[in-house]
Amino acid sequence: MDMGIIDKFVRVIDHLVEWIGAYLMAVMVAIVFMQVFTRYVLQNTPPWTQEITLLFMMWFGFLSITIGFRRNSHLKLTIFANMMPKIVQVILIKATDILVIAFGILMIYEGYTFVQLTWTSYLPITGLPQGVQYLVIPIAGAITVIYGLVNLFSRKEELKT
């Protein structure tokens, strides 16, 4: 398969996830500002503000996780790995990529199950299906799998000597 096509596809996903995250953050800030203003100045807060902010925060958080996996900036301990021979370091890097892929698959499966269980319940204020909150979990899982596969097969390991 042509790596150029894969690189373009991954860049599209990167831009889409980052754009959605930026949009969600901007809207959350605006809603929270409005919520504080209406609560303390107007003494009348619209009831939907907290529910929408929490919904957006959940989506923002899970999408941010995928960016962390893509950039290899997830939490990890490297002190012992850096003391190992180069071949062990490569094996550990590849094992981490495989674990990321497995985690993404788990997110897809469990997230889909959770969405199915909650889709017929509704959020109390907006009336949206409760599954909308959790729909981001399988989406983030699919993105995580894509990023994990790309990292597994194309990343050049920087080994510590």
N, C-alpha and C positions, 0 to 999 in steps of 0.2 A: 504494500500500500504506500502511496506517495506521502512522505512526511510533510510536504508543503501543505497538502489538504488538511492533514491532522493539525498542524500548527495553526492554520487559519481558523479551523473549527474551534480549537481551544481558545484562541484569542477572542473569538466571538463570544464564547461562554464567559471568559474573563471580563470582557467589557460589559456584557449583559448583567452579570452578577454584581459588578462594581457599580454600575449605573442604578440598578434596582436598590442596592444598599444605600447609595448616596441619596436617592429619592426618599426612601423610607426614613432615613435619618433627618432629612430636611423637614419632611412632613411631621415627624414626631416632635421635633423642636418647636415647630409652629403651633402644633396642637397643645403641647405642654405650656408654651407661653400664653396661648389663649386661655387655657384652663386656669392658670395662676391669675391672669388679669381678670377674668370673669368671676373667679372666686373671691378675690380680695378687693377688687375695685367695684364691680357690679353686684357683688353678693349673690350671684346666680350662675352656677356652673352648668353648662350643657351636660346631660348625663352620658352621652356617647363618647366623650373625650377620653376617659380612662380606658374604656373597652377597646377603642381603636388604637390607642397608644400601646397597650399591652399586646394586641395582635401584631402591630408593626414591629414591636421590639422582639417578639418571638421570631418573626421572619428575618429580621436583621441579624439576630444572633446566629441562627442556623446557616444563613448564607455566608456570614463572616467566618464560620468554621471551615467552609469549603475553601475560602481564600487562604486561610492558614495552612491547609493541606497543600494547596497549589504552590504556595511560596516556601513550603517546607519550614514554616515558622511555628509549627505546633510545639507544645511543651515536650521537652525531651531531656534526658540526662546523657551527656556526651563524655563526661570525665573518664569513665572506664573504657568506652569505645575508642577514644582518641589514644589510649595507651596500647591498644591491641595492634597486631600486625595488619598491614594493609588489606590482606585478603579477608580477615575477620571483619574489618570495617565495611568492606563492600557487602559482605553477607548480611551484616546488621542493617545496612541501608536498604538493601533489597527486602529483608524481612520486615522492616518498618513499612515499606511500600505495600507489601502483601497484607499487613495488618490494617493499613488504611483502607485498602480495597475491601477487606472482610468487614470492617466497620461500616463502610458505605452500603454494602449488601444488607447488613443487619438493619441499618436505618431504613432502607427501602422496604424490607419485609415488615418490620415492626411498625414503621410509620404508616404504611398502607393499611395494616390491620387496625391501627388506632384511628385512622381517618374513617374507615368503614364503621367502626363502633360508635363514633361520635357524630357522623354526618346527619343522623336523624334528630339530634338534639340541636337546640338553637341558642345562640348567645342572647342573654336577657334583654339587652337594650337595642342592639342593631337588628336583631332577628336573623342574623347570618347563621348558616349551619356551623355548628361548633367545629366540625371537621376542617373548616377553612383555617383555623388556628394551626392545626397539625398537618395540613397538606404540605407545608414546607419541609417536613421531615423526610418523606420519600424523595422529594425533589432534591434536597440537599444531599441525600444518600446517592442519588444517581450522579450528581455532579462530583461528589467525592470519589465514586468509582472511576469516572472518566479521568479525573486528575490523578488518581492513584495509578491507573494503567499507563497514563502518559509518563508519569515520573518513573515507574518501574522499567519501562522500555526505552526511554529516551534521555533520562537525566544522566549527566556526567558527574560522577562522584568526585568530590574534593576530599582527598584523603590527607589526614594529618600524619606526618612522619615522626 
